[in-house]
Amino acid sequence: MNPSIIREILKVTEKPGILSMAGGLPSADTFPVEELKAACERVLTNNPREALQYAASEGFAPLREWAAARVKEQLGIEASPDQVLITSGSQQGLDLVGKILCDAGAPVAVETPTYLGALQAFTPYEPMFVSLKSDADGPDPEAVRALPQLAPGTRFMYLLPNYQNPTGRVMPQARRDALIAAAQSAGIPFVEDNPYGDLWFDEDPGLSLVSRWAEGGIYLGSFSKILTPGFRLGFLIAPKPLYPKLLQAKQAADLHTPGFNQRVVYEVVKDGFLDRHIPSIRALYKANRDAMAEALQQHLPEGCEWRSPKGGMFFWIRLPEGLDAMAMLPTAVDAGIAYVPGSAFFAHDPDPRALRLSFVTLTPDRIREGVAILGRVLNDALNGSHAPTP
């Protein structure tokens, strides 16, 4: 086990004067404080004993029913509430999956690059990571078809189809069809992680992977990006034969997700609040995305490669040849800007030229200021100077 580079960088960004584009933190301006405050009051008034007592490991039944109904309506997933397990953030869902499905030396297939937190969650169970060849639309279906020959006994694929962390890419529907067809042909189940799916800017990304092969997929959802990460609330949806084992792993881990938090969140979401709230998050993030895209175009040196994401929270930048994002980070922090080096997101063959920028925690003006600093640092590095331009 190794420390998360992102969490370590976040400690650095607490220093005064650092403009951080490192952490994937949702904007605190999106937290529905008044609605949560009112929900806390209702829960403590109407059901204080139940809310403050130990609770069922599966989760609060009305919240499980709500989750099953929402994924059916939004994503086409046919699941009953008894397939829903409430977790302590979707990160715990990853840990439970690793605990049940990973064995030492058994192959697990991941995208190139992939979410660092998933690599951290699975690594203690000692799998052998297999990196799937990937492009701007996601993993290559032919790489999936080849898994039975290249990595016999692959336990599952870990996939992020919507505004992937770290690249921001979204998987087109045609690629989803081809990928799941390849997975079915190869007999490779999958885990679909979807923390960013609601954060689209112009077009809904469409039906989920699990909607195409429900028996072969586990779905992970989260309330962190659309309500608040502080409640640590997520959920997973699993095929019925697998659900009892995941539940046993949950019981051993923490008995249950805090019942008070579950009841408060249910009070907030039960009457359609998210349908009113999420569009305001999208509007804020889209404005920030546009500000960062404009600033990158203006300030980054020639040779940098990037695409403007259609949703989510991140830009993925590839620097010109000869630059190393990890080696440059101390200079960037000294200049007043923090980012995440991209090498941490690769299971194999890390790309030293890649870095990730988050565009949701700073205002558009601060984003422009931070990208301008980054541009000066990069230009100085290309010109052979070690000190940022004043």
C-alpha positions, 0 to 999 in steps of 0.5 A: 500500500502506498499513500495517495499522491493526490491526498499528499498534494492536497496537504501542500495546497493548504499553504497560503497563496497556492491556487490548487487545481489538484484535488477532485473536490466539488465546489463548496458553492454547490452544497445545498446547506439549507436543504440539508439543515432542514432535513437534519431537523426533520430527521431528529424531530420525527425519527431521532431514536432510529436515526441515531441507533445502529442500522441495517447493513444493507442500508436505509430501505427507502433510500435503496428504493429511491436509488433503484428507481433513479438508475432505472429512469436515468440509466436504464438499469433494471434492478430491485432495491434488494440489489442496492447496497448503501456504502460509505462513499463509492470508494468503499464500493471499490474496496468491497469489490476488491475484497470479494473478487480479487485474489493474489496474482489474479488479473484485473483489467483497467483503462489506460489511464485509470482512477488512482483511487481504484488502483489503491482500493484493489492493490491490497488484495494483490491482483495483477493489473492488466492495462487495456489499450485505450483511446479518446473514446475509452478502452479498445473492444479488441483488447477486451476480446483478447483478454482470455488469451493474454490474461486468462482468468481475468476477474473483471474490468474496471470502467469509467464511461462518463467524464473519466477521472483523470482524462475527462473522456466520455464513452460514446454509445457505439463504443459502449455497445462494442465494449459490452459485446466484447466483454460478453464474448470473452466472459469478462464481467465489469465494474462500472464506476459513475461518480460524474455521470450527472455532470454533463454540460450539453448532452446526457451521456446516455444509457449505462454499461450495466443496462446492456449486461445486468448479470455481468456488471456491478454499478457504483453510484455516489452522492458526493459530487451532486450533494456533498462529499462530507456525508460519505454516501454512495451505493452499489448495485450488484447481480443477485448471486454476488450481492450476499458476499458484498454484504458480508464484506460490508458487515465486516468493514463497518457494520453499516453506513451511518444511518443518520446520514442516509435518512438526511440524504433521503429527506433531501432527494425524495421529492425530486430535489436533484432534478432542480439542483443538478442543473445549477451545478452543471451551469457553474462547472460549464462556465469554469470549464470554458474559462479553463479552455480559454486560458489553456489556449492562451497560455500553454506553450506549443506542443501541449495536447488537451481536449475540452471535456464535455462534462465532469471536473477535469482537463487532461494535459500532455506536455511537450516532449522533454517535460516531466510533470512530476519533476516540475511540480515543486517549481509549480507549487513555488510559483503558486499553482498545484496540479496532479502529475498524470503518472499516478493514474497508470497501472503500467508504463506511466506517462511522465508528460501527463498532468490533470487539472480540476476546473471546479473549485476555483472561480473563473478569474482564479482559473485564468490566473492559475493557468497563466502561472502554469503557462509561465512555468512550462515556458520557463522549463522549455527555455531552460530556466528553473525559476518561474517568470515574475 
